[in-house]
Amino acid sequence: MNEEMLKIYETKEKHSGKWKKGGLHGFFRRKSAWLLHIGASGCNGCSIEIVAALSPKYDVERFGILAKGSPRHADILVVEGPVNAKMKERLLAIYQQMPNPKYVIAYGACPISKGVFYDSYNVVGPLDKILPVDVYVPGCPPRPEALINAIVKVMERM
Ligand code: SF4
């Protein structure tokens, strides 16, 4: 996109009252929120709901929401499952590889409060003791619509 087009977008956004703290970069990020889904040793219940949310039934790609396979391409990290000792190091490494600004969604009871694994010997969560969580999605498992709602909440911060 050339300089002139950037100026047009900038002016349009400012005058539409939609200008947010992310400025022009935020504007484009909101149009292409890419996410990385990490299962941190859960039961797969949440995984299935996340995959359902990204399926053609909900068609979130029309809003620019895409699942990516690399942390270097992702704006949003979606974590489900309780964080165990082994996954803690992996999560930190993945988070460090994501470009700034980056956002974290804790999806389900497990990353929020350890859920049904609360007294497991190797669970070191909750997630917000390891990573800065932006949006919490309670449930066991939460519905796909709850993930879409959480992504919209993250977009409002971009
Ligand atoms: S929140 Fe419930 S469904 Fe999701 S990983 Fe934990 S136990 Fe499984």
Residues whose N, C-alpha, C, O or C-beta is under 5 A from the ligand:
A	BS01	SF4	G42 C43 N44 G45 C46 G81 G108 A109 C110 G115 G139 C140 P141
